[in-house]
Amino acid sequence: MRKRSDSNNKMFSVAKAERQLQMFSVAKVKRQLQSAKLERKSTTCYGHEP
């Protein structure tokens, strides 16, 4: 009986770790996209000025 609960705990912590990694990488990509958008905005503003 104890072995089964151990493997369940392992699976749970693996799933939890995978979720956290996924959330982290999603947040990282969002930050990169946001900074890229900001950079693009600032360069296009300067580009349109006479």
Buried (B, 14 or more C-beta within 10 A) or exposed (E): EEEEEEEEEEEEEEEEEEEEEEEEEEEEEEEEEEEEEEEEEEEEEEEEEE
